[in-house]
Amino acid sequence: MQDNSKKTRFTRNKTEDIYSRIPPQARELEEAVLGAILIESSALTHVSDILKAESFYVDAHATIWNSIINLSNKMQPIDLLSVTEELRNNAKLEEVGGGYYLSELTNKVASSANIEYHARIIIQKFIQRDLIRISNDIIRDAYEDTTDVFDLLDTAGNRLLSLNNIKSNNIKSIAQVEDKIRRSLVEKKPMAKSYKLGLDDMDFLSKTFNVVGGYTGTGKTAFMCSVSSNLAAQGYRVGIFSIEMSAEMLVARMMQEENSISAKKMITQGLQEEDIEKILGQKRLSDQIFVDDSTDMSDKNILLKVKAFLLKYDLDVVWIDFMQMIEIVESKKLEVRVLETISKGLQNVAKEFDRCIIGLAQLTPTEKNERPTYRNIRNGGLAEAASEIILLFDEYAKQNDGELWNNIPFDRRGKIKGIHAKGRYSAVGNIDLYFNKPKQKMCSWNDKPYDSSLLNYEEKKTQQESLDIF
């Protein structure tokens, strides 16, 4: 009995300690979210579907939020002055700390970057507080002898189920969605970004996961590197998960675009002195492109790694080179099912962070080099969640096989068909691309360098010797 008594006292003390704690909260993040909206009204569109007044721990913040929502519903501008006036008209200004407090909120944040991430932390704290409240009510009711235990089970289950639904509070009327679109048009703030790839009119949208596939040797990595350079030149920040090759190999390939010098010779010190001087004198690559050559990419950690990469370097676009190199830890599932789960997860991450994710994929080879469809993606599973699928196809692969680069007729040398195999947000069609193998560079067919056909025999021979494809 004595031992049991000690255990009871210990349990009671622990319980009392839990009840005496400050409820979970994120006051600083609440201030950051409200401040971001006050200095950049378009930020509201990123969090209006996530937060509601009761999500805020601080009552003053809930009141400010209601004023912002009221202004939004009336299609009125949202800024420090308008929110201050709205609070004053409703006799709430002094209640929230006056105009000085609102001004302080704007001083605590520089921009609306990561506002959606902050909002999700706020909602997590709200869920924790509500979970504590519901649990306390369940404990209290469970001590009542008059309470029917089965009614208690039903009530507890329903309350917990309603709390679980808060995680995805995305249900709204189409009128609400229409208001959101109207506001974006009035404010001239796009609801999704269009990333121009620099290949004719081809683009990918933010909030999407896309796939670029091809048979071996059709320039998938060159496509990725050239497009990354094009995006960086537009001011976007690009991340590359290089699962297939090391960071040094990948960057040497990107340097080869500029100088046509073998990437293999660069990393193995097999260059002549004049080549070294040429490399040292060339323009530096962009510091807007980041490479992660981790070898531990698996179905268990890839989503976490992509999120961390996006947030740490504030990336706009992330590439995965290539999808079938992701390690499958869940051996009990078919690979096609695992890849399907990964692609759905990547689509959700892209949508959550308003970014673009692109996966490179191998196609299953055919004996006759048949024109591919998305069904040719090796191991399958990637097509369902993908918004756009571009397949790179060299229809002259067999005719060009074994030929020196400069001996291939100019009308088919480096010609790659970009097959738009799936287009959720754009018309499905094809474009002609030019894959410059000596440079390992991809551009549109109309942008190819016409003077390359004038190279003499010695230049042809040197260029063929330097050509190396990893």
HUVENNOR-V947464 format. One record per residue. N is the residue number from 1. RES is the residue in one letter. SS is DSSP state (H for helix, E for strand, - for the rest). D_FIRST is the distance of its C-alpha to the first C-alpha in Angstrom with 2 decimals. Layout:
n:res:ss:d_first
N:RES:SS:D_FIRST
N:RES:SS:D_FIRST
This chain:
n:res:ss:d_first
1:M:-:0.00
2:Q:H:3.78
3:D:H:5.47
4:N:H:5.15
5:S:H:6.16
6:K:H:8.75
7:K:H:9.91
8:T:H:10.50
9:R:H:12.39
10:F:H:14.31
11:T:H:15.33
12:R:H:16.50
13:N:H:18.50
14:K:H:20.12
15:T:H:21.09
16:E:H:22.59
17:D:H:24.43
18:I:H:25.94
19:Y:H:27.13
20:S:-:28.76
21:R:-:30.92
22:I:-:34.62
23:P:-:35.41
24:P:-:37.21
25:Q:-:40.90
26:A:-:44.17
27:R:H:46.26
28:E:H:48.79
29:L:H:49.45
30:E:H:49.92
31:E:H:52.52
32:A:H:54.13
33:V:H:54.49
34:L:H:56.00
35:G:H:58.22
36:A:H:59.48
37:I:H:60.49
38:L:H:62.29
39:I:H:64.40
40:E:-:64.87
41:S:H:64.70
42:S:H:64.89
43:A:H:61.39
44:L:H:60.12
45:T:H:61.12
46:H:H:58.60
47:V:H:55.56
48:S:-:56.54
49:D:-:55.00
50:I:-:51.71
51:L:-:50.90
52:K:-:50.80
53:A:H:50.32
54:E:H:46.59
55:S:H:46.10
56:F:-:46.68
57:Y:-:43.89
58:V:-:46.39
59:D:H:47.95
60:A:H:51.30
61:H:H:51.41
62:A:H:50.85
63:T:H:53.74
64:I:H:56.00
65:W:H:55.20
66:N:H:56.21
67:S:H:59.49
68:I:H:60.21
69:I:H:59.60
70:N:H:61.83
71:L:H:64.62
72:S:H:64.22
73:N:H:64.47
74:K:-:67.64
75:M:-:69.06
76:Q:-:69.48
77:P:-:69.23
78:I:-:65.90
79:D:-:66.11
80:L:H:65.11
81:L:H:67.84
82:S:H:67.38
83:V:H:63.59
84:T:H:64.08
85:E:H:66.65
86:E:H:64.48
87:L:H:61.62
88:R:H:64.13
89:N:H:65.63
90:N:-:62.22
91:A:-:61.37
92:K:-:58.49
93:L:-:59.98
94:E:H:58.57
95:E:H:55.20
96:V:H:54.87
97:G:-:56.12
98:G:H:59.86
99:G:H:62.43
100:Y:H:61.34
101:Y:H:57.90
102:L:H:59.60
103:S:H:61.96
104:E:H:59.10
105:L:H:57.60
106:T:H:60.84
107:N:H:60.86
108:K:-:57.49
109:V:-:58.72
110:A:-:61.87
111:S:-:62.06
112:S:-:60.32
113:A:-:59.54
114:N:-:56.09
115:I:H:55.57
116:E:H:54.28
117:Y:H:51.74
118:H:H:50.58
119:A:H:50.41
120:R:H:48.13
121:I:H:45.66
122:I:H:45.80
123:I:H:45.07
124:Q:H:42.12
125:K:H:40.61
126:F:H:41.32
127:I:H:39.55
128:Q:H:36.48
129:R:H:36.52
130:D:H:37.05
131:L:H:34.30
132:I:H:31.85
133:R:H:33.24
134:I:H:33.05
135:S:H:29.50
136:N:H:28.46
137:D:H:30.32
138:I:H:28.68
139:I:H:25.16
140:R:H:26.26
141:D:H:27.90
142:A:H:25.00
143:Y:-:22.88
144:E:-:25.73
145:D:-:25.34
146:T:-:29.13
147:T:-:29.70
148:D:-:31.02
149:V:H:29.03
150:F:H:32.25
151:D:H:34.19
152:L:H:31.55
153:L:H:31.94
154:D:H:35.70
155:T:H:35.68
156:A:H:33.38
157:G:H:35.54
158:N:H:38.76
159:R:H:37.69
160:L:H:36.63
161:L:H:39.88
162:S:H:41.95
163:L:H:40.32
164:N:H:41.18
165:N:H:44.78
166:I:H:45.08
167:K:H:45.32
168:S:H:48.75
169:N:-:50.11
170:N:-:53.64
171:I:-:54.78
172:K:-:57.76
173:S:-:60.95
174:I:H:64.15
175:A:H:65.53
176:Q:H:62.88
177:V:H:63.84
178:E:H:67.49
179:D:H:66.90
180:K:H:65.31
181:I:H:68.39
182:R:H:70.77
183:R:H:69.17
184:S:H:69.45
185:L:H:73.13
186:V:H:73.81
187:E:-:72.12
188:K:-:73.72
189:K:-:70.38
190:P:-:70.00
191:M:-:66.79
192:A:-:67.00
193:K:-:68.80
194:S:E:71.64
195:Y:E:71.77
196:K:E:75.38
197:L:-:75.48
198:G:-:79.03
199:L:-:80.28
200:D:-:82.66
201:D:-:80.71
202:M:-:77.53
203:D:E:74.30
204:F:E:70.56
205:L:E:68.47
206:S:-:65.24
207:K:-:62.15
208:T:E:63.38
209:F:E:62.69
210:N:E:65.98
211:V:E:67.18
212:V:E:70.27
213:G:E:71.05
214:G:E:73.88
215:Y:-:75.15
216:T:-:75.21
217:G:-:77.83
218:T:-:78.23
219:G:-:76.98
220:K:H:73.39
221:T:H:72.41
222:A:H:75.77
223:F:H:75.14
224:M:H:71.77
225:C:H:73.24
226:S:H:76.34
227:V:H:74.48
228:S:H:71.93
229:S:H:74.85
230:N:H:76.39
231:L:H:73.18
232:A:H:72.72
233:A:H:76.32
234:Q:-:75.42
235:G:-:72.63
236:Y:-:69.67
237:R:-:66.89
238:V:E:66.37
239:G:E:63.66
240:I:E:64.17
241:F:E:61.57
242:S:E:63.81
243:I:-:61.94
244:E:-:65.11
245:M:-:66.73
246:S:-:65.87
247:A:H:66.42
248:E:H:69.44
249:M:H:71.02
250:L:H:70.50
251:V:H:71.91
252:A:H:74.84
253:R:H:75.56
254:M:H:75.62
255:M:H:77.93
256:Q:H:80.17
257:E:H:80.84
258:E:H:82.68
259:N:H:84.60
260:S:-:84.88
261:I:-:83.89
262:S:-:81.73
263:A:H:78.02
264:K:H:77.60
265:K:H:80.17
266:M:H:78.49
267:I:H:75.19
268:T:H:76.85
269:Q:-:79.41
270:G:-:82.32
271:L:-:84.43
272:Q:-:87.86
273:E:H:88.25
274:E:H:89.88
275:D:H:86.94
276:I:H:84.53
277:E:H:86.67
278:K:H:86.73
279:I:H:82.94
280:L:H:82.50
281:G:H:85.00
282:Q:-:83.53
283:K:-:81.57
284:R:-:77.84
285:L:-:75.42
286:S:-:73.40
287:D:-:70.32
288:Q:-:69.04
289:I:E:68.05
290:F:E:64.82
291:V:E:63.96
292:D:E:60.62
293:D:-:61.25
294:S:-:57.63
295:T:-:57.34
296:D:-:53.78
297:M:-:54.62
298:S:E:52.67
299:D:-:51.74
300:K:-:48.21
301:N:-:49.30
302:I:H:52.78
303:L:H:51.89
304:L:H:49.74
305:K:H:52.56
306:V:H:55.18
307:K:H:53.24
308:A:H:52.69
309:F:H:56.39
310:L:H:57.55
311:L:H:55.53
312:K:H:56.05
313:Y:H:59.83
314:D:-:60.42
315:L:-:62.26
316:D:-:64.44
317:V:E:64.92
318:V:E:62.92
319:W:E:64.40
320:I:E:62.65
321:D:E:65.00
322:F:-:64.44
323:M:H:61.99
324:Q:H:62.16
325:M:H:61.15
326:I:-:57.64
327:E:E:55.27
328:I:-:53.56
329:V:-:50.01
330:E:-:49.04
331:S:-:50.94
332:K:-:49.80
333:K:-:51.90
334:L:-:55.69
335:E:H:57.22
336:V:H:59.11
337:R:H:55.87
338:V:H:54.31
339:L:H:57.47
340:E:H:57.49
341:T:H:53.95
342:I:H:54.95
343:S:H:58.10
344:K:H:56.24
345:G:H:53.76
346:L:H:56.68
347:Q:H:58.38
348:N:H:55.26
349:V:H:55.10
350:A:H:58.83
351:K:H:58.43
352:E:H:55.38
353:F:H:57.08
354:D:-:60.64
355:R:-:61.91
356:C:E:63.91
357:I:E:62.58
358:I:E:65.06
359:G:E:64.36
360:L:E:67.07
361:A:E:67.19
362:Q:E:69.15
363:L:E:71.17
364:T:-:71.52
365:P:-:75.02
366:T:-:77.71
367:E:-:80.80
368:K:-:83.24
369:N:-:81.63
370:E:-:81.15
371:R:-:80.63
372:P:-:76.84
373:T:-:74.69
374:Y:H:71.02
375:R:H:70.29
376:N:H:71.48
377:I:E:68.51
378:R:-:66.97
379:N:-:63.76
380:G:-:63.98
381:G:-:61.12
382:L:-:62.41
383:A:-:64.96
384:E:-:62.90
385:A:-:61.18
386:A:-:64.15
387:S:-:66.28
388:E:E:69.37
389:I:E:70.41
390:I:E:73.40
391:L:E:74.72
392:L:E:77.11
393:F:E:79.83
394:D:-:82.78
395:E:-:85.24
396:Y:-:87.66
397:A:H:85.20
398:K:H:87.14
399:Q:H:90.53
400:N:H:89.42
401:D:-:87.60
402:G:-:89.12
403:E:-:91.47
404:L:-:91.81
405:W:H:90.44
406:N:H:93.83
407:N:H:95.62
408:I:-:93.63
409:P:-:95.76
410:F:-:94.90
411:D:-:94.28
412:R:-:91.31
413:R:-:90.21
414:G:-:86.56
415:K:E:86.55
416:I:E:83.08
417:K:E:82.42
418:G:E:79.43
419:I:E:78.39
420:H:E:76.34
421:A:E:74.47
422:K:E:72.01
423:G:E:72.31
424:R:-:69.78
425:Y:-:71.33
426:S:-:74.82
427:A:-:77.65
428:V:-:77.50
429:G:-:80.49
430:N:E:81.66
431:I:E:82.96
432:D:E:84.89
433:L:E:83.35
434:Y:E:84.87
435:F:E:82.85
436:N:E:84.62
437:K:-:83.43
438:P:-:85.03
439:K:-:83.16
440:Q:-:80.10
441:K:E:80.53
442:M:E:80.36
443:C:E:82.41
444:S:E:84.14
445:W:H:87.27
446:N:H:89.49
447:D:H:88.25
448:K:-:89.06
449:P:-:91.41
450:Y:H:94.80
451:D:H:96.34
452:S:H:94.16
453:S:H:96.82
454:L:H:99.28
455:L:-:97.54
456:N:-:99.94
457:Y:H:99.40
458:E:H:98.05
459:E:H:95.48
460:K:H:94.53
461:K:H:94.04
462:T:H:92.02
463:Q:H:89.83
464:Q:H:89.20
465:E:H:88.21
466:S:H:85.78
467:L:-:84.22
468:D:-:80.76
469:I:-:78.05
470:F:-:74.46
